Amino acid sequence: MNTRPPVAETERVDQVLFAETLAAALARGEAVILRVQGVSMLPWLREGMPVRIRPLAGRRLHRGDIALFWRTPGQPILHRVVRTHFAEGIYECLGDAEHGEPERVAETAVIGAVDLSAVGRWAYRLLHPARRWINRFCRRRGVRLRHD
């Protein structure tokens, strides 16, 4: 008799446990090292690459920072802040490999940020306009850059 739950159920429980542990560690003010999953942040963050997440501790994010936020409960997402609306308490976030409309994320949904050097933030700010132009050019020609 097999008493183990189905694989999908086990993965869901593991994801919930991971999300709870992550949120608790950041709430205690501890930095956390995670491995990137997915390709939405290429070329800056590659799948499997370790990143250090620091808690916000009352700090605000700025354009170029990489935010860790909840898209839905238990589903943490790493995306770049492309615009800020401090008066509304909103960040607009988008993956580096994506070329659509940014996702509007409430400040309260952001639980941490990737620990970036000032050099990395400035490099992104310098390269971002060129990346947007290339994405628009390719979209008009029907070329997909996203790594699905």
PyMOL commands that set and color helices and strands:
alter all, ss='L'
color gray80, all
select helices_A, chain A and resi 7-27+107-109+118-140
alter helices_A, ss='H'
color red, helices_A
select strands_A, chain A and resi 32-35+50-55+66-72+75-85+90-94+103-106+110-114
alter strands_A, ss='S'
color yellow, strands_A
deselect
rebuild
show_as cartoon
